[in-house]
Amino acid sequence: MSWQSELVVLTSRLRKARVNNGLSQSQVASQLGICERSYRDFEAGKRDLSSSRLFKLAQTLGIRILIS
């Protein structure tokens, strides 16, 4: 699997976790300290998050991210 397809899988799983937690993109962006547009671009695969924000996102959503 290429890194691009892995990114699509990651962002779709994070989107699903966000929705399952009843959070809007705006709410998550606020938790991460970024603008809503940046978060929307991240979910769309157009922008990266720093590792610290990615792990904060996981914490916000109540999930674990394992990097291998």
N, CA, C and O atoms as a Maestro MAE file, in Angstrom:
{
 s_m_m2io_version
 :::
 2.0.0
}

f_m_ct {
 s_m_title
 :::
 protein
 m_atom[272] {
  # First column is atom index #
  i_m_mmod_type
  r_m_x_coord
  r_m_y_coord
  r_m_z_coord
  i_m_residue_number
  s_m_chain_name
  s_m_pdb_residue_name
  s_m_pdb_atom_name
  i_m_atomic_number
  :::
  1 25 0.843 -1.169 0.000 1 A "MET " " N  " 7
  2 3 0.000 0.000 0.000 1 A "MET " " CA " 6
  3 2 0.895 1.242 0.000 1 A "MET " " C  " 6
  4 15 1.865 1.307 0.755 1 A "MET " " O  " 8
  5 25 0.576 2.211 -0.832 2 A "SER " " N  " 7
  6 3 1.373 3.439 -0.918 2 A "SER " " CA " 6
  7 2 1.032 4.373 0.239 2 A "SER " " C  " 6
  8 15 -0.007 4.228 0.883 2 A "SER " " O  " 8
  9 25 1.907 5.319 0.489 3 A "TRP " " N  " 7
  10 3 1.652 6.258 1.588 3 A "TRP " " CA " 6
  11 2 0.413 7.102 1.318 3 A "TRP " " C  " 6
  12 15 -0.276 7.507 2.255 3 A "TRP " " O  " 8
  13 25 0.120 7.377 0.029 4 A "GLN " " N  " 7
  14 3 -1.066 8.159 -0.296 4 A "GLN " " CA " 6
  15 2 -2.337 7.413 0.077 4 A "GLN " " C  " 6
  16 15 -3.267 8.000 0.631 4 A "GLN " " O  " 8
  17 25 -2.377 6.124 -0.224 5 A "SER " " N  " 7
  18 3 -3.570 5.353 0.113 5 A "SER " " CA " 6
  19 2 -3.679 5.151 1.621 5 A "SER " " C  " 6
  20 15 -4.781 5.100 2.166 5 A "SER " " O  " 8
  21 25 -2.527 5.037 2.297 6 A "GLU " " N  " 7
  22 3 -2.554 4.935 3.757 6 A "GLU " " CA " 6
  23 2 -3.079 6.224 4.377 6 A "GLU " " C  " 6
  24 15 -3.796 6.186 5.376 6 A "GLU " " O  " 8
  25 25 -2.722 7.365 3.788 7 A "LEU " " N  " 7
  26 3 -3.222 8.641 4.279 7 A "LEU " " CA " 6
  27 2 -4.734 8.730 4.116 7 A "LEU " " C  " 6
  28 15 -5.425 9.220 5.009 7 A "LEU " " O  " 8
  29 25 -5.249 8.264 2.994 8 A "VAL " " N  " 7
  30 3 -6.692 8.269 2.759 8 A "VAL " " CA " 6
  31 2 -7.393 7.404 3.803 8 A "VAL " " C  " 6
  32 15 -8.434 7.792 4.333 8 A "VAL " " O  " 8
  33 25 -6.831 6.243 4.098 9 A "VAL " " N  " 7
  34 3 -7.417 5.354 5.112 9 A "VAL " " CA " 6
  35 2 -7.392 6.041 6.477 9 A "VAL " " C  " 6
  36 15 -8.384 6.022 7.205 9 A "VAL " " O  " 8
  37 25 -6.259 6.645 6.819 10 A "LEU " " N  " 7
  38 3 -6.132 7.326 8.106 10 A "LEU " " CA " 6
  39 2 -7.162 8.441 8.234 10 A "LEU " " C  " 6
  40 15 -7.895 8.494 9.222 10 A "LEU " " O  " 8
  41 25 -7.226 9.325 7.256 11 A "THR " " N  " 7
  42 3 -8.131 10.469 7.371 11 A "THR " " CA " 6
  43 2 -9.597 10.028 7.368 11 A "THR " " C  " 6
  44 15 -10.421 10.644 8.045 11 A "THR " " O  " 8
  45 25 -9.934 8.984 6.626 12 A "SER " " N  " 7
  46 3 -11.335 8.532 6.648 12 A "SER " " CA " 6
  47 2 -11.678 7.897 7.989 12 A "SER " " C  " 6
  48 15 -12.800 8.054 8.470 12 A "SER " " O  " 8
  49 25 -10.744 7.190 8.600 13 A "ARG " " N  " 7
  50 3 -10.995 6.625 9.932 13 A "ARG " " CA " 6
  51 2 -11.115 7.725 10.981 13 A "ARG " " C  " 6
  52 15 -11.958 7.649 11.875 13 A "ARG " " O  " 8
  53 25 -10.273 8.741 10.869 14 A "LEU " " N  " 7
  54 3 -10.359 9.851 11.815 14 A "LEU " " CA " 6
  55 2 -11.671 10.606 11.637 14 A "LEU " " C  " 6
  56 15 -12.289 11.009 12.623 14 A "LEU " " O  " 8
  57 25 -12.102 10.802 10.401 15 A "ARG " " N  " 7
  58 3 -13.380 11.462 10.127 15 A "ARG " " CA " 6
  59 2 -14.516 10.670 10.757 15 A "ARG " " C  " 6
  60 15 -15.397 11.241 11.399 15 A "ARG " " O  " 8
  61 25 -14.494 9.361 10.573 16 A "LYS " " N  " 7
  62 3 -15.540 8.500 11.135 16 A "LYS " " CA " 6
  63 2 -15.539 8.582 12.664 16 A "LYS " " C  " 6
  64 15 -16.606 8.654 13.274 16 A "LYS " " O  " 8
  65 25 -14.370 8.573 13.283 17 A "ALA " " N  " 7
  66 3 -14.272 8.678 14.742 17 A "ALA " " CA " 6
  67 2 -14.805 10.031 15.212 17 A "ALA " " C  " 6
  68 15 -15.485 10.111 16.236 17 A "ALA " " O  " 8
  69 25 -14.496 11.095 14.464 18 A "ARG " " N  " 7
  70 3 -14.997 12.426 14.819 18 A "ARG " " CA " 6
  71 2 -16.514 12.458 14.791 18 A "ARG " " C  " 6
  72 15 -17.151 12.946 15.725 18 A "ARG " " O  " 8
  73 25 -17.091 11.938 13.720 19 A "VAL " " N  " 7
  74 3 -18.550 11.914 13.581 19 A "VAL " " CA " 6
  75 2 -19.172 11.040 14.672 19 A "VAL " " C  " 6
  76 15 -20.180 11.420 15.268 19 A "VAL " " O  " 8
  77 25 -18.582 9.878 14.935 20 A "ASN " " N  " 7
  78 3 -19.098 8.988 15.977 20 A "ASN " " CA " 6
  79 2 -19.068 9.629 17.358 20 A "ASN " " C  " 6
  80 15 -19.881 9.297 18.220 20 A "ASN " " O  " 8
  81 25 -18.126 10.553 17.566 21 A "ASN " " N  " 7
  82 3 -18.038 11.269 18.832 21 A "ASN " " CA " 6
  83 2 -18.919 12.514 18.859 21 A "ASN " " C  " 6
  84 15 -18.940 13.244 19.850 21 A "ASN " " O  " 8
  85 25 -19.642 12.751 17.773 22 A "GLY " " N  " 7
  86 3 -20.558 13.886 17.706 22 A "GLY " " CA " 6
  87 2 -19.861 15.234 17.651 22 A "GLY " " C  " 6
  88 15 -20.400 16.238 18.118 22 A "GLY " " O  " 8
  89 25 -18.666 15.258 17.082 23 A "LEU " " N  " 7
  90 3 -17.886 16.494 17.008 23 A "LEU " " CA " 6
  91 2 -17.892 17.047 15.586 23 A "LEU " " C  " 6
  92 15 -17.831 16.299 14.610 23 A "LEU " " O  " 8
  93 25 -17.966 18.365 15.491 24 A "SER " " N  " 7
  94 3 -17.866 19.016 14.184 24 A "SER " " CA " 6
  95 2 -16.397 19.262 13.872 24 A "SER " " C  " 6
  96 15 -15.538 19.178 14.750 24 A "SER " " O  " 8
  97 25 -16.127 19.564 12.622 25 A "GLN " " N  " 7
  98 3 -14.765 19.910 12.238 25 A "GLN " " CA " 6
  99 2 -14.310 21.163 12.972 25 A "GLN " " C  " 6
  100 15 -13.143 21.273 13.348 25 A "GLN " " O  " 8
  101 25 -15.208 22.090 13.174 26 A "SER " " N  " 7
  102 3 -14.889 23.320 13.881 26 A "SER " " CA " 6
  103 2 -14.495 23.037 15.334 26 A "SER " " C  " 6
  104 15 -13.540 23.622 15.845 26 A "SER " " O  " 8
  105 25 -15.221 22.153 15.990 27 A "GLN " " N  " 7
  106 3 -14.904 21.806 17.376 27 A "GLN " " CA " 6
  107 2 -13.537 21.140 17.487 27 A "GLN " " C  " 6
  108 15 -12.759 21.459 18.386 27 A "GLN " " O  " 8
  109 25 -13.248 20.220 16.577 28 A "VAL " " N  " 7
  110 3 -11.955 19.537 16.608 28 A "VAL " " CA " 6
  111 2 -10.832 20.521 16.317 28 A "VAL " " C  " 6
  112 15 -9.795 20.498 16.980 28 A "VAL " " O  " 8
  113 25 -11.034 21.379 15.337 29 A "ALA " " N  " 7
  114 3 -10.011 22.378 15.006 29 A "ALA " " CA " 6
  115 2 -9.710 23.250 16.218 29 A "ALA " " C  " 6
  116 15 -8.550 23.554 16.494 29 A "ALA " " O  " 8
  117 25 -10.737 23.646 16.931 30 A "SER " " N  " 7
  118 3 -10.556 24.465 18.124 30 A "SER " " CA " 6
  119 2 -9.739 23.713 19.183 30 A "SER " " C  " 6
  120 15 -8.861 24.296 19.819 30 A "SER " " O  " 8
  121 25 -10.028 22.430 19.369 31 A "GLN " " N  " 7
  122 3 -9.269 21.606 20.318 31 A "GLN " " CA " 6
  123 2 -7.797 21.516 19.936 31 A "GLN " " C  " 6
  124 15 -6.926 21.445 20.802 31 A "GLN " " O  " 8
  125 25 -7.528 21.519 18.636 32 A "LEU " " N  " 7
  126 3 -6.156 21.382 18.146 32 A "LEU " " CA " 6
  127 2 -5.429 22.724 18.047 32 A "LEU " " C  " 6
  128 15 -4.215 22.765 17.846 32 A "LEU " " O  " 8
  129 25 -6.172 23.814 18.187 33 A "GLY " " N  " 7
  130 3 -5.559 25.137 18.091 33 A "GLY " " CA " 6
  131 2 -5.238 25.552 16.669 33 A "GLY " " C  " 6
  132 15 -4.279 26.285 16.427 33 A "GLY " " O  " 8
  133 25 -6.055 25.075 15.719 34 A "ILE " " N  " 7
  134 3 -5.877 25.441 14.314 34 A "ILE " " CA " 6
  135 2 -7.202 25.943 13.766 34 A "ILE " " C  " 6
  136 15 -8.244 25.751 14.392 34 A "ILE " " O  " 8
  137 25 -7.173 26.580 12.608 35 A "CYS " " N  " 7
  138 3 -8.416 27.061 12.016 35 A "CYS " " CA " 6
  139 2 -9.185 25.887 11.392 35 A "CYS " " C  " 6
  140 15 -8.619 24.850 11.045 35 A "CYS " " O  " 8
  141 25 -10.485 26.099 11.270 36 A "GLU " " N  " 7
  142 3 -11.351 25.044 10.718 36 A "GLU " " CA " 6
  143 2 -10.909 24.663 9.308 36 A "GLU " " C  " 6
  144 15 -10.925 23.485 8.951 36 A "GLU " " O  " 8
  145 25 -10.525 25.626 8.523 37 A "ARG " " N  " 7
  146 3 -10.093 25.356 7.143 37 A "ARG " " CA " 6
  147 2 -8.907 24.391 7.115 37 A "ARG " " C  " 6
  148 15 -8.867 23.479 6.288 37 A "ARG " " O  " 8
  149 25 -7.957 24.587 8.002 38 A "SER " " N  " 7
  150 3 -6.787 23.700 8.072 38 A "SER " " CA " 6
  151 2 -7.219 22.283 8.421 38 A "SER " " C  " 6
  152 15 -6.707 21.312 7.864 38 A "SER " " O  " 8
  153 25 -8.159 22.175 9.342 39 A "TYR " " N  " 7
  154 3 -8.618 20.831 9.720 39 A "TYR " " CA " 6
  155 2 -9.398 20.186 8.566 39 A "TYR " " C  " 6
  156 15 -9.228 18.999 8.288 39 A "TYR " " O  " 8
  157 25 -10.238 20.957 7.907 40 A "ARG " " N  " 7
  158 3 -10.976 20.404 6.753 40 A "ARG " " CA " 6
  159 2 -10.010 19.927 5.683 40 A "ARG " " C  " 6
  160 15 -10.208 18.866 5.090 40 A "ARG " " O  " 8
  161 25 -8.963 20.709 5.435 41 A "ASP " " N  " 7
  162 3 -7.964 20.313 4.447 41 A "ASP " " CA " 6
  163 2 -7.242 19.033 4.881 41 A "ASP " " C  " 6
  164 15 -6.914 18.192 4.044 41 A "ASP " " O  " 8
  165 25 -6.998 18.886 6.177 42 A "PHE " " N  " 7
  166 3 -6.380 17.658 6.676 42 A "PHE " " CA " 6
  167 2 -7.282 16.462 6.405 42 A "PHE " " C  " 6
  168 15 -6.818 15.448 5.884 42 A "PHE " " O  " 8
  169 25 -8.556 16.563 6.747 43 A "GLU " " N  " 7
  170 3 -9.481 15.442 6.512 43 A "GLU " " CA " 6
  171 2 -9.608 15.127 5.032 43 A "GLU " " C  " 6
  172 15 -9.875 13.985 4.659 43 A "GLU " " O  " 8
  173 25 -9.420 16.126 4.192 44 A "ALA " " N  " 7
  174 3 -9.507 15.922 2.744 44 A "ALA " " CA " 6
  175 2 -8.193 15.419 2.159 44 A "ALA " " C  " 6
  176 15 -8.110 15.146 0.961 44 A "ALA " " O  " 8
  177 25 -7.169 15.296 2.992 45 A "GLY " " N  " 7
  178 3 -5.878 14.813 2.518 45 A "GLY " " CA " 6
  179 2 -5.040 15.863 1.811 45 A "GLY " " C  " 6
  180 15 -4.085 15.531 1.109 45 A "GLY " " O  " 8
  181 25 -5.396 17.136 1.994 46 A "LYS " " N  " 7
  182 3 -4.687 18.224 1.321 46 A "LYS " " CA " 6
  183 2 -3.627 18.872 2.192 46 A "LYS " " C  " 6
  184 15 -2.824 19.666 1.703 46 A "LYS " " O  " 8
  185 25 -3.613 18.543 3.478 47 A "ARG " " N  " 7
  186 3 -2.683 19.176 4.412 47 A "ARG " " CA " 6
  187 2 -2.307 18.149 5.473 47 A "ARG " " C  " 6
  188 15 -3.100 17.273 5.821 47 A "ARG " " O  " 8
  189 25 -1.099 18.272 5.974 48 A "ASP " " N  " 7
  190 3 -0.632 17.404 7.053 48 A "ASP " " CA " 6
  191 2 -0.820 18.092 8.392 48 A "ASP " " C  " 6
  192 15 -0.923 19.316 8.475 48 A "ASP " " O  " 8
  193 25 -0.862 17.281 9.438 49 A "LEU " " N  " 7
  194 3 -0.829 17.793 10.798 49 A "LEU " " CA " 6
  195 2 0.523 17.449 11.392 49 A "LEU " " C  " 6
  196 15 1.122 16.432 11.041 49 A "LEU " " O  " 8
  197 25 0.997 18.283 12.276 50 A "SER " " N  " 7
  198 3 2.235 17.947 12.981 50 A "SER " " CA " 6
  199 2 1.964 16.712 13.835 50 A "SER " " C  " 6
  200 15 0.817 16.414 14.168 50 A "SER " " O  " 8
  201 25 3.016 16.011 14.178 51 A "SER " " N  " 7
  202 3 2.836 14.799 14.988 51 A "SER " " CA " 6
  203 2 2.194 15.126 16.330 51 A "SER " " C  " 6
  204 15 1.371 14.353 16.820 51 A "SER " " O  " 8
  205 25 2.551 16.247 16.928 52 A "SER " " N  " 7
  206 3 1.950 16.603 18.218 52 A "SER " " CA " 6
  207 2 0.453 16.859 18.070 52 A "SER " " C  " 6
  208 15 -0.330 16.473 18.938 52 A "SER " " O  " 8
  209 25 0.052 17.503 16.981 53 A "ARG " " N  " 7
  210 3 -1.389 17.735 16.758 53 A "ARG " " CA " 6
  211 2 -2.100 16.439 16.391 53 A "ARG " " C  " 6
  212 15 -3.259 16.243 16.758 53 A "ARG " " O  " 8
  213 25 -1.426 15.564 15.680 54 A "LEU " " N  " 7
  214 3 -2.033 14.283 15.331 54 A "LEU " " CA " 6
  215 2 -2.319 13.468 16.591 54 A "LEU " " C  " 6
  216 15 -3.385 12.865 16.716 54 A "LEU " " O  " 8
  217 25 -1.366 13.451 17.520 55 A "PHE " " N  " 7
  218 3 -1.591 12.712 18.757 55 A "PHE " " CA " 6
  219 2 -2.616 13.409 19.651 55 A "PHE " " C  " 6
  220 15 -3.348 12.740 20.380 55 A "PHE " " O  " 8
  221 25 -2.679 14.733 19.606 56 A "LYS " " N  " 7
  222 3 -3.724 15.450 20.339 56 A "LYS " " CA " 6
  223 2 -5.087 15.137 19.740 56 A "LYS " " C  " 6
  224 15 -6.071 15.008 20.467 56 A "LYS " " O  " 8
  225 25 -5.150 15.014 18.425 57 A "LEU " " N  " 7
  226 3 -6.387 14.632 17.750 57 A "LEU " " CA " 6
  227 2 -6.835 13.254 18.209 57 A "LEU " " C  " 6
  228 15 -8.011 13.044 18.508 57 A "LEU " " O  " 8
  229 25 -5.906 12.324 18.263 58 A "ALA " " N  " 7
  230 3 -6.249 10.972 18.727 58 A "ALA " " CA " 6
  231 2 -6.793 11.019 20.149 58 A "ALA " " C  " 6
  232 15 -7.772 10.345 20.469 58 A "ALA " " O  " 8
  233 25 -6.161 11.806 20.990 59 A "GLN " " N  " 7
  234 3 -6.617 11.940 22.369 59 A "GLN " " CA " 6
  235 2 -8.017 12.544 22.411 59 A "GLN " " C  " 6
  236 15 -8.870 12.075 23.165 59 A "GLN " " O  " 8
  237 25 -8.259 13.568 21.616 60 A "THR " " N  " 7
  238 3 -9.571 14.213 21.552 60 A "THR " " CA " 6
  239 2 -10.650 13.224 21.123 60 A "THR " " C  " 6
  240 15 -11.771 13.259 21.630 60 A "THR " " O  " 8
  241 25 -10.304 12.342 20.188 61 A "LEU " " N  " 7
  242 3 -11.274 11.382 19.658 61 A "LEU " " CA " 6
  243 2 -11.334 10.094 20.475 61 A "LEU " " C  " 6
  244 15 -12.190 9.245 20.227 61 A "LEU " " O  " 8
  245 25 -10.436 9.943 21.443 62 A "GLY " " N  " 7
  246 3 -10.440 8.755 22.281 62 A "GLY " " CA " 6
  247 2 -9.958 7.511 21.543 62 A "GLY " " C  " 6
  248 15 -10.446 6.406 21.776 62 A "GLY " " O  " 8
  249 25 -8.986 7.711 20.645 63 A "ILE " " N  " 7
  250 3 -8.442 6.581 19.891 63 A "ILE " " CA " 6
  251 2 -6.931 6.558 20.028 63 A "ILE " " C  " 6
  252 15 -6.325 7.523 20.494 63 A "ILE " " O  " 8
  253 25 -6.329 5.455 19.623 64 A "ARG " " N  " 7
  254 3 -4.876 5.328 19.614 64 A "ARG " " CA " 6
  255 2 -4.392 5.310 18.174 64 A "ARG " " C  " 6
  256 15 -5.051 4.766 17.287 64 A "ARG " " O  " 8
  257 25 -3.251 5.903 17.961 65 A "ILE " " N  " 7
  258 3 -2.602 5.846 16.654 65 A "ILE " " CA " 6
  259 2 -1.285 5.126 16.845 65 A "ILE " " C  " 6
  260 15 -0.434 5.554 17.625 65 A "ILE " " O  " 8
  261 25 -1.126 4.025 16.123 66 A "LEU " " N  " 7
  262 3 0.106 3.253 16.186 66 A "LEU " " CA " 6
  263 2 0.881 3.481 14.904 66 A "LEU " " C  " 6
  264 15 0.341 3.356 13.805 66 A "LEU " " O  " 8
  265 25 2.128 3.810 15.054 67 A "ILE " " N  " 7
  266 3 2.982 4.057 13.891 67 A "ILE " " CA " 6
  267 2 4.007 2.929 13.819 67 A "ILE " " C  " 6
  268 15 4.742 2.660 14.769 67 A "ILE " " O  " 8
  269 25 4.027 2.288 12.670 68 A "SER " " N  " 7
  270 3 4.990 1.180 12.525 68 A "SER " " CA " 6
  271 2 5.994 1.467 11.432 68 A "SER " " C  " 6
  272 15 6.875 0.648 11.173 68 A "SER " " O  " 8
  :::
 }
 m_bond[271] {
  # First column is bond index #
  i_m_from
  i_m_to
  i_m_order
  :::
  1 1 2 1
  2 2 3 1
  3 3 4 2
  4 3 5 1
  5 5 6 1
  6 6 7 1
  7 7 8 2
  8 7 9 1
  9 9 10 1
  10 10 11 1
  11 11 12 2
  12 11 13 1
  13 13 14 1
  14 14 15 1
  15 15 16 2
  16 15 17 1
  17 17 18 1
  18 18 19 1
  19 19 20 2
  20 19 21 1
  21 21 22 1
  22 22 23 1
  23 23 24 2
  24 23 25 1
  25 25 26 1
  26 26 27 1
  27 27 28 2
  28 27 29 1
  29 29 30 1
  30 30 31 1
  31 31 32 2
  32 31 33 1
  33 33 34 1
  34 34 35 1
  35 35 36 2
  36 35 37 1
  37 37 38 1
  38 38 39 1
  39 39 40 2
  40 39 41 1
  41 41 42 1
  42 42 43 1
  43 43 44 2
  44 43 45 1
  45 45 46 1
  46 46 47 1
  47 47 48 2
  48 47 49 1
  49 49 50 1
  50 50 51 1
  51 51 52 2
  52 51 53 1
  53 53 54 1
  54 54 55 1
  55 55 56 2
  56 55 57 1
  57 57 58 1
  58 58 59 1
  59 59 60 2
  60 59 61 1
  61 61 62 1
  62 62 63 1
  63 63 64 2
  64 63 65 1
  65 65 66 1
  66 66 67 1
  67 67 68 2
  68 67 69 1
  69 69 70 1
  70 70 71 1
  71 71 72 2
  72 71 73 1
  73 73 74 1
  74 74 75 1
  75 75 76 2
  76 75 77 1
  77 77 78 1
  78 78 79 1
  79 79 80 2
  80 79 81 1
  81 81 82 1
  82 82 83 1
  83 83 84 2
  84 83 85 1
  85 85 86 1
  86 86 87 1
  87 87 88 2
  88 87 89 1
  89 89 90 1
  90 90 91 1
  91 91 92 2
  92 91 93 1
  93 93 94 1
  94 94 95 1
  95 95 96 2
  96 95 97 1
  97 97 98 1
  98 98 99 1
  99 99 100 2
  100 99 101 1
  101 101 102 1
  102 102 103 1
  103 103 104 2
  104 103 105 1
  105 105 106 1
  106 106 107 1
  107 107 108 2
  108 107 109 1
  109 109 110 1
  110 110 111 1
  111 111 112 2
  112 111 113 1
  113 113 114 1
  114 114 115 1
  115 115 116 2
  116 115 117 1
  117 117 118 1
  118 118 119 1
  119 119 120 2
  120 119 121 1
  121 121 122 1
  122 122 123 1
  123 123 124 2
  124 123 125 1
  125 125 126 1
  126 126 127 1
  127 127 128 2
  128 127 129 1
  129 129 130 1
  130 130 131 1
  131 131 132 2
  132 131 133 1
  133 133 134 1
  134 134 135 1
  135 135 136 2
  136 135 137 1
  137 137 138 1
  138 138 139 1
  139 139 140 2
  140 139 141 1
  141 141 142 1
  142 142 143 1
  143 143 144 2
  144 143 145 1
  145 145 146 1
  146 146 147 1
  147 147 148 2
  148 147 149 1
  149 149 150 1
  150 150 151 1
  151 151 152 2
  152 151 153 1
  153 153 154 1
  154 154 155 1
  155 155 156 2
  156 155 157 1
  157 157 158 1
  158 158 159 1
  159 159 160 2
  160 159 161 1
  161 161 162 1
  162 162 163 1
  163 163 164 2
  164 163 165 1
  165 165 166 1
  166 166 167 1
  167 167 168 2
  168 167 169 1
  169 169 170 1
  170 170 171 1
  171 171 172 2
  172 171 173 1
  173 173 174 1
  174 174 175 1
  175 175 176 2
  176 175 177 1
  177 177 178 1
  178 178 179 1
  179 179 180 2
  180 179 181 1
  181 181 182 1
  182 182 183 1
  183 183 184 2
  184 183 185 1
  185 185 186 1
  186 186 187 1
  187 187 188 2
  188 187 189 1
  189 189 190 1
  190 190 191 1
  191 191 192 2
  192 191 193 1
  193 193 194 1
  194 194 195 1
  195 195 196 2
  196 195 197 1
  197 197 198 1
  198 198 199 1
  199 199 200 2
  200 199 201 1
  201 201 202 1
  202 202 203 1
  203 203 204 2
  204 203 205 1
  205 205 206 1
  206 206 207 1
  207 207 208 2
  208 207 209 1
  209 209 210 1
  210 210 211 1
  211 211 212 2
  212 211 213 1
  213 213 214 1
  214 214 215 1
  215 215 216 2
  216 215 217 1
  217 217 218 1
  218 218 219 1
  219 219 220 2
  220 219 221 1
  221 221 222 1
  222 222 223 1
  223 223 224 2
  224 223 225 1
  225 225 226 1
  226 226 227 1
  227 227 228 2
  228 227 229 1
  229 229 230 1
  230 230 231 1
  231 231 232 2
  232 231 233 1
  233 233 234 1
  234 234 235 1
  235 235 236 2
  236 235 237 1
  237 237 238 1
  238 238 239 1
  239 239 240 2
  240 239 241 1
  241 241 242 1
  242 242 243 1
  243 243 244 2
  244 243 245 1
  245 245 246 1
  246 246 247 1
  247 247 248 2
  248 247 249 1
  249 249 250 1
  250 250 251 1
  251 251 252 2
  252 251 253 1
  253 253 254 1
  254 254 255 1
  255 255 256 2
  256 255 257 1
  257 257 258 1
  258 258 259 1
  259 259 260 2
  260 259 261 1
  261 261 262 1
  262 262 263 1
  263 263 264 2
  264 263 265 1
  265 265 266 1
  266 266 267 1
  267 267 268 2
  268 267 269 1
  269 269 270 1
  270 270 271 1
  271 271 272 2
  :::
 }
}
